[in-house]
Amino acid sequence: MRETEREVLRFVEENDVKFIRLAFSDLEGTQKNMSIMPCELEKAFSKGIPFDTSKFQGFFHKKAFLRPIANTLSLLPWRPQSGRVIRLYCDIVDENGRHMEYDSRDILSQTIEKGKKKGYEFQIGVECEFYLFKNDAYGHETTEPIDHGSYFDIAPLDQAENIRRDICLTLEKMSIQPLSSHHEAGWGQNEIVFAENEPLCACDNIMTYKSVVATMASLSGYSASFHPLPIKDQPGSGLHFRIAIQKNDVLLDERDEAMKQFKERIQKRLPEICAILDTKEESYERVNRLDPKRLIEIDKEWLIVHSADSLCNPYLALACMLEAGMCEETSCEKLPTNLEKARKIAQHSSFLSSFLNENILKVYSQ
């Protein structure tokens, strides 16, 4: 057993932890979990905890296990302090401990390793937009936004400042550093920016962030929506990736030809990866409103990709972007204007099939 795993066992014992959530992402980017008791944790680290894969689209191997990753431990601050709850993200492995081909976190891990062999290191910052809606008397989400504020408004036009405060404070308690928060341009629309991190941790943080946003909204009597276009005549919600690229130990910026090439390569592959970045029909209404020149842009040392929406699987989306930036081949496809076209392009993409299993591609192309 690794020392980090022993540290988690000690933490559980010394901090009155009674429930351990084993969390993972399905292929569509929704966080899932099961809870185990402390007596099962050592077994989870050594062998994994079996679960039924038949309930998940694209999970094609019946016998699979959740094996917790020790350095992803986080307390859930909103749960009781007596009988505490912690969360650990997990690898999805077979009975021999090998990663399953549909483990999207591991797909990103493999992409990172490819990058290292080519001299690349990445840091990822994130800006994630969401809407807040009122609930009805039964606690069900309505289509009425929490307010009719606009960009950078303050109270009373901004009715979400207390919820954003709760989100930011909760993220800090979970070791995720928010940098800024504000009311966005849409009615009831908000955005929180958090600090950059290495790619796997950044995507773990996106999953945690979405869970925290939904939880804090619910505790305040509202519902959070990450839908790309929840109100037709209002701005869409995106997941903006800020990518810092280090090549052969040199941090690239807007003056470097290597940075410009990385951007151009993603741009050329964007038609092929749209089905993974933008997963709903409404996603394309949002993207079609954007200036094509601003879908990907360079700002000093940051390469910023605006194409993805907030519902995407962040591990797969980022893997696609980084793979595209490192791929020297070109593509002749035109940017799709709807989901059907995006799926057809993905279905016949030799680029995607070079690092994604055919069962994953079926999820995104059929």
N, C-alpha and C positions, 0 to 999 in steps of 0.2 A: 504493500500500500504506500502511495506517495505521501510525502509530508503534508502537502496541501490538503489531502483527504483526511489525514489524522487531525489537522487543524479544524476542519469542518466538524468532525465528530466531537472534538473538545468543545467547540462553540455551541453545538446543539446541547450538550450535556450541561454546560455552565450557564446557559442563557434561557433555560426553561422553554426550549423549543419542543413543541408537541406534534407539529405537522410540517412535512417537507413537501413542497410542490415541485414535481419534476416537470419542467416546461419544455416545449419544443414548438416549432412552427410547422403547420401543414404546408403543402405546396403553394397554396393560394395566399399565404402570408398571415393566416390567423393563428394567434397563439393558442395552444392547447396545453392541458396539464392533467396530471393525476397526483393525488396526495398519498404519501406513505407515512408511516409512523417511524419514530427514531430507531426502533429495533430493526428496521429493514434497510437502514441507510448503508451499513457496511456491505451488505449483500449487493445493494444497488451499485456501489463503487466497484466491486470486484466482478460481478457477473451481469449487472443490469436488471431492470424490472420488466418482465414481459408485458406486452399490450397487444390488443387486437388491431392489426393494421387494415383489416377489411373495411373499416368504417371511413377510411381516408382515401380520397380520390388520388390515384397515382401511386399509392403505397402498395406495391405488387407482391411483396414477400410476406407470407403469413406469419412467420415466426421472427419477431423483432423485439428488441429490448431498448429501454431507456437507461442510458448510463450517464449519471450526473457529472458535470464539469465543475470541479471544486472551486476554481477561481471566479465562478459566476454567482457565488452566494450573495443573497441580499435578503434582509428582513423586509417584511411587508409592514410598513409603519402604521397603516390604518387598521391592522388586525389587533386583537387584544394583547396587552403586555404580559398577561398571565396566560401561559399556554401559547407561546408565540408561534408565528408561521414564517418560514423562510422559503425562498424560491431558488432553485438551481436550474440553469439551462442544461440540456442534455444532448449527448450524441445519440444517434439512432444506429444501433449495431445489430449484427446477427449473433447466433449462438457462439461463434468463435471470436467475437469482439471486433469484427471487421465492419467498417462504416457501410451503411446501406446507400445505394446509389441515389436514393430520393431524399437523403439528408441534406437539405439546402444549406445548412450551416457548414457542412463539410465540403460542399461544392465551392463555396466561397473560400474556404481554407485552402483547397487545392489551387485555386486561382492565385491566391497570395503567394503560395510556394512557387508557382510558375514565374510570378513576377520577380521574386527574389533571385531566381536563377538567371534572370535577364538583367539584374541590377536595379530593380524597382523596389521602392518602399512607399507606402501610402499612409496618409492620415485623412480621416473623413469627418467633416462637419455636416450637420443636418439642420434643416429648417422644415418643420412639419406643420401644415395648416389643418384646421378642423373647424367644424360648426357646432354650436350649442343650441339645442331646441328645448322648448318647454314640454313637460309631460302633462297628460290628461289626469283626471281624477283617479284613474286606475294605475297610474305610474307608467303608462305607455307613451312612447315618443309621438309627438305631433309634428306637423310641418310648420309650426310657428316658431321663428327664431327667438332667442332670449332677448334680443334688442334690435334696434334699427340703426345702430351706430355704423360709422365708416372708418376709414384708415386713420389710425393713431388717435381716435376719439378717447375722451375721458368720461368718467361718470358725471351726470347720470345717463348720458347717451351710451356709454359703455357699461353694460350690466354684468360683465364677466370678470371684472378685475379681481374680485375675491376668489373666484374659482382658479384663475391663472396663478394667483398667489399661493393657493393650496397646492396646485400642481408643482410649482417651482420648489416650494419648501419640501414637499414629499420626494421629489427627484433628488434634492440635496441629501436627504436622509438615506437615499439608496445609492449614494456616491455617483450620481450623475449631475454634472455641473451645468445649470442653465446659464446662458449669457444674457438673454433679453427676452421680453415678452411684450406683446401689444395686441390691440384690436386690429384686425385686418380690414380689407375694403368691403367685404360682404356683411350683410345683416347677420349678427351673431357669429361672425367668423373671427378666429383667433390664430395666433402663431406664437410658438415658443422656439427659440434658437438655443441649442446646447453645444457645449464645447466639443472640439474635434477629438478623435481617438483613433486607435488602430482599427482596421476594417471590421474584424469580427466583433469587437467590443462596441463599435459604433452601431452595428446592426442589432446586437443584443439590446443596446440602449433605446433604439427605435421601438422594439417590441415592448420593452418595459414602459417607455413613454406613453405609448398608445393605451396600455393597460391602466396606467396612472390617470391619464386624461379621462378615460371612460369611468373609472372608479370615483374620482373626485367630482365629476359632473353628476353621477348618480347619487352620491352622498349629499349633494346640494339640491336634489330634486329635479335635475335636468338630464338630458341625454346628449352624448357627444356623437358626432358623425364625421367619419373620414371619407365619406363618399366624394368622388371627384366633382360632382355638380348637383348638390342636394336641392338647390333652389335655382330654377332654370334661368331667371333673369339676373342672377347674382354671380360674382366671380367664383371660379372653381377652386378646389383645394389641391395643392401639390405637395410632393415630398422632394425638396430640393437638396441634392447632394453637392457638397463642396469638397473637392478632391485636391489635396496637396500631394505633389509627386516628387519623390526624391529618386534621382537616377545616378547610380554609381557614387552615392554619398553626397550628391549635389542637389540642393533644393531648386527645382525649376520655377521660373516665373514667366511673365508675359514676353520677356525679351528672348527667351530660349526657343530655338527651332524645335527641340524635342517636345516642349510643351504644346506648341502649335500643331505638331504632327499627331500627338496624342488626341488632341481635340478633333482634328480632321478625321482620324480613324474612327472615333466614336460616332461622329456625324455621318460617316459613310455607312456604318453598320446600324444606325438608328432604326431604319425601316425594319430590319430583321429582329430587333429586340423590343419593338413597340408592344407586342402582344404580352410581354412579361412586365414591362414598365407600366402599361396602361391597360387594365384588365376589364374595364366596363365600357359599354357603348358610349356612355356619357363622358368617359375619359377623353374621347376624341373631339367632342364638342369643346371641352376645356382646352385641349392642345391646339385645336384649330383657331382658337381665339388669340393664341400667343404669336408674337412676331417670330417667324422662322429663324431669324438671325439670333434670337435670344434663347432658343431651346438649349444651346450649349454656348457658354461664353467664358472668357478668361478675365479674371479680375486680380491683377498682380500675381500672387503665388497660388491663387485658387482657380481650379477648373470647375465651373459650376454647371451642373446638368439640371435643367428645369422640367425635363420631359415626364418624369415619373409622377404618378399620383399617389395619394396617401394610403391607398388600399393595397399597393403592390407588396410582394414578398421582398423585403429589403435585401436579404442574402442573395437571392437570385438576381435581383435588379442590379446590385452592385457588382456581382460576379460578371454579368453581361457587359457592363460598362468597362470594367477593367480588362476583360478579355478582348473587347473591341479595341481599346486603346493600345493594346500590345500586339494586335494582329496587323500584319503588314499588307495582307491581301485587301482588295477593294470589292465593293458591291455596287451593282447597277440599279438596285431597287429604288422606287420612288416612295416617299414617306406616305404611309397609309392614312386615309381620311376617316376610316371607320374600323370597328373591331373585326369584322369579317375579313377585310383585306389584310389586316395585321396578322390574323391567324393563318391565312393562306401563305403569306410570306414566311412566317415562322415554320410552317409545316415543311417547306422545301429548302430550308436554310441549312447548308452544309456547315456553316460557321457555328450555329447553335448545336447541331448534332455532334460537333467535335468535342464538346464538354458537357452536354446534357444528355441524360438517358432518354431513350425513345418514349418511355412511359411519362416522363415529365413533359416532353414536347407534346404528347397527346393532350395533356391537361390544358395546354396553352394554344393548341392549334385546332381543336375540335369543338 
